[in-house]
Amino acid sequence: MCNNCNDSSCISEILTVINILQQNAQCSDTCLDTCDRGFLGNTISTLGLNTRPVTLYTCAGNGTPWSMPTTKENVDCSSVGATCSSVFRVEKVDGECATFRVLAANTDPTTSATRPYVATNSFFTMNLGCVCALKCLNDTIVDGV
C-alpha cells in the first residue's frame, strides 16, 4: 500500500457496486442516496443513466482531488493550462486495484445540461490502498462508454 493507508476494502466494495450498477444500468432496490445505492438516478424508475461519476482523494493529497490528463499524452496536471480532470468513471475493480476512465467536462451548450461529462480514451489503474476518500457525483448519461 502507499501513503500510509491501512485498509482499502470499503473503497473497493463501493467501487465494485458502482461498476456492477453501471454494467447493468438498472436495479429494483431502494436505499439511501449514497455511493452504493442500488440503482442509478434519483428514483428506481429513472431510465437511461449509465454512470455514477466519482472523485477520488488520496491519503497524501491534503484534500485535493486526484487529477489525471484527459488525453493519453504525458501531461503534468499541476501545470497551468493542462487539460486534466478529477471526475472519473469506474471501469473495472480487481481486488485492491481499480481501472478508471477520465471524464471531461461537456463543453457543448446544447447537451451539457443533461450530459455534463464526455468520455475520454484516457484510463488509469489505481491501487485502492492509496485512496482514502471517494465522492460520488450525480448519476448521469455518458455517451460512448
Helices and strands as residue ranges (DSSP letters): H 9-24, E 54-58, E 68-69, E 84-85, E 87-94, E 97-105, E 117-127, G 128-130, E 131-136
